[in-house]
Amino acid sequence: MPSYKLYYFHSRGRAEIARWIFKLSGTEFEDIRYTHEEWLTKKENFPFRQLPVLEVTDDNGKTTVIPQSGAIFRYLGREFGYCGKDNLEMARTEFLCEQMMDGMMKLFITEQDEEKKKALVRQALEGPVSEGLKLLEGYVLDCGYFVSEKVSTADLAFAAGTEVLEMFDKNILDKTPKLKALNEKVMNIPEIKGWIAVRPKTQR
């Protein structure tokens, strides 16, 4: 069986979906977290000089390095069966993940003035983010998930993203009851709930 090393910082960020997949599938992995100072000394050794990075070592000792958060969690989702049972379900999983990521990007605001930044974040939450959530609401199936009766990477990406959104607005899902129920469903999966209870405490 392959062994896995996941490299990231002391935060949930772009590595958390991968961590959830490992926990959900019952797969052991090394959760390697760098401080900012440690990263500066190791940065040159990593593809594209950024994190997260996943190392996969097969039974023959060959190691493959996978950079980019999306590539990592999609690889793991396919590997452990969380991307859908056929190409159409996989495509649905993909476009829902992309839609969620598009919404999250609205919150990456570079304004340095804190008061202006807060105002811009509020505008994003009340505008494009809320509108995006309303659109996603229509893709929740009767079973409570996005793709099938089995949790998918789309569901995981949504719940992980919601953790971030709720840092800005605890009531962000109040106008989308199906999404709120989906989020609660994912967060109450025993493996996910157990991990959240013991994971390192970080701001984001």
C-alpha positions in Angstrom: 0.0 0.0 0.0 1.4 3.5 -0.8 2.5 5.8 1.9 1.6 9.5 2.0 3.2 12.7 3.2 1.2 15.9 3.0 3.2 19.1 3.4 1.6 22.4 4.3 1.7 25.2 6.9 0.2 25.3 10.5 -3.3 26.0 9.1 -6.3 24.3 7.6 -6.2 26.3 4.4 -5.6 24.5 1.1 -4.7 21.2 2.7 -7.7 20.5 4.8 -9.8 18.8 2.1 -6.9 16.3 1.6 -6.7 15.7 5.3 -10.5 15.0 5.5 -10.2 12.5 2.6 -7.4 10.7 4.4 -9.4 10.5 7.6 -12.6 9.6 5.8 -10.9 6.7 4.0 -9.1 5.5 7.1 -5.7 6.1 5.4 -2.6 6.9 7.4 -0.5 9.9 6.3 2.2 12.1 7.6 0.7 15.6 8.3 3.9 17.7 8.0 3.4 21.4 8.9 6.0 24.1 8.5 6.3 27.4 10.3 7.0 30.4 8.1 10.7 30.3 9.1 11.0 26.6 8.3 9.4 27.1 5.0 11.9 29.8 3.9 14.7 27.3 4.4 12.9 24.5 2.5 11.0 26.4 -0.2 13.6 25.7 -3.0 13.1 22.0 -2.6 9.4 22.1 -3.6 7.7 22.3 -7.1 6.6 25.8 -7.9 8.0 26.9 -4.5 4.6 26.6 -2.9 2.4 24.4 -0.7 0.5 22.1 -0.3 2.5 19.2 -1.8 1.7 15.5 -1.5 4.3 12.8 -1.7 3.1 9.4 -2.7 5.5 6.5 -2.3 4.5 3.1 -3.8 5.4 -0.4 -2.7 8.5 -0.3 -4.8 9.8 2.8 -3.1 9.1 5.1 -6.0 8.0 8.6 -4.9 5.8 10.9 -6.9 5.4 14.5 -5.9 2.0 16.2 -6.5 1.8 20.0 -6.1 -1.4 22.1 -6.2 -4.3 21.7 -3.8 -6.9 20.9 -6.4 -4.7 18.2 -8.1 -4.0 16.7 -4.6 -7.6 16.4 -3.4 -8.9 15.3 -6.8 -6.2 12.6 -7.0 -7.1 11.4 -3.5 -10.8 11.6 -4.2 -10.4 9.3 -7.2 -8.0 7.0 -5.4 -10.4 6.4 -2.5 -13.7 6.6 -4.4 -15.1 10.1 -3.5 -15.3 11.6 -7.0 -18.3 9.7 -8.4 -18.9 6.3 -9.8 -18.7 7.2 -13.5 -17.5 10.1 -15.8 -20.8 12.0 -15.5 -20.7 12.0 -11.7 -17.0 12.9 -11.8 -17.8 15.8 -14.0 -20.6 16.9 -11.6 -18.1 16.7 -8.8 -15.6 18.7 -10.7 -17.9 21.6 -11.7 -19.3 21.9 -8.2 -15.8 22.0 -6.7 -14.9 24.7 -9.2 -18.0 26.7 -8.5 -17.2 26.7 -4.7 -13.6 27.7 -5.4 -14.8 30.6 -7.6 -16.8 31.8 -4.7 -14.0 31.5 -2.2 -11.7 33.5 -4.5 -14.0 36.5 -4.0 -12.7 36.8 -0.5 -9.0 37.1 -1.5 -8.8 40.8 -1.1 -5.4 42.6 -1.1 -6.5 45.9 0.3 -4.1 46.8 3.2 -6.4 49.3 5.0 -8.2 47.1 7.5 -11.5 49.1 7.5 -11.6 49.2 3.7 -10.8 45.5 3.6 -13.7 44.7 6.0 -16.1 46.7 3.9 -14.9 44.9 0.7 -15.2 41.5 2.4 -18.8 42.4 3.5 -19.6 43.4 -0.1 -18.3 40.1 -1.4 -20.3 38.1 1.2 -23.5 40.0 0.5 -23.0 40.0 -3.2 -21.3 37.4 -5.3 -20.7 34.9 -2.5 -24.3 34.9 -1.4 -25.5 34.7 -5.1 -23.1 31.8 -5.7 -24.5 29.9 -2.7 -28.1 30.4 -3.9 -27.1 28.8 -7.2 -25.3 25.9 -5.5 -28.5 25.3 -3.4 -30.2 24.0 -6.5 -27.7 21.2 -7.0 -28.3 19.5 -3.6 -30.0 16.2 -4.3 -32.8 14.7 -2.3 -30.3 12.4 -0.5 -28.7 15.6 1.0 -25.4 15.5 -1.0 -24.4 17.0 -4.2 -23.5 14.0 -6.4 -24.9 10.7 -4.9 -25.9 9.1 -1.7 -22.2 8.8 -0.9 -20.2 11.8 0.2 -18.0 13.3 -2.6 -15.1 15.7 -2.8 -17.7 18.3 -3.9 -19.4 17.9 -0.5 -16.1 18.0 1.3 -14.9 21.1 -0.6 -18.2 22.8 0.2 -18.0 22.0 4.0 -14.3 23.0 4.2 -15.1 26.2 2.4 -18.0 26.9 4.7 -15.7 26.7 7.7 -13.9 29.7 6.1 -17.1 31.6 5.2 -18.4 31.2 8.8 -15.3 33.0 10.1 -16.7 36.1 8.4 -20.4 35.4 8.9 -21.8 32.7 11.2 -25.2 32.9 9.5 -23.9 32.7 5.9 -26.1 29.6 5.2 -29.3 30.7 6.8 -30.9 31.6 3.4 -29.9 28.3 1.8 -31.4 25.6 4.0 -30.4 22.7 1.8 -26.8 23.8 1.9 -27.0 24.3 5.6 -28.3 20.7 6.0 -25.6 19.4 3.7 -22.9 21.1 5.7 -24.2 19.7 8.9 -24.4 16.2 7.4 -20.7 16.4 6.4 -19.6 17.8 9.7 -21.3 15.0 11.5 -19.7 12.2 9.6 -17.9 10.4 12.5 -14.4 10.5 10.8 -14.7 14.2 10.0 -16.2 15.1 13.4 -13.4 13.1 15.1 -10.7 14.8 13.2 -12.1 18.3 13.8 -12.1 17.5 17.5 -8.4 16.6 17.7 -6.8 18.6 14.8 -4.3 21.3 15.7 -6.1 24.6 16.6 -5.4 27.2 14.0 -7.0 30.5 13.0 -7.8 29.3 9.5 
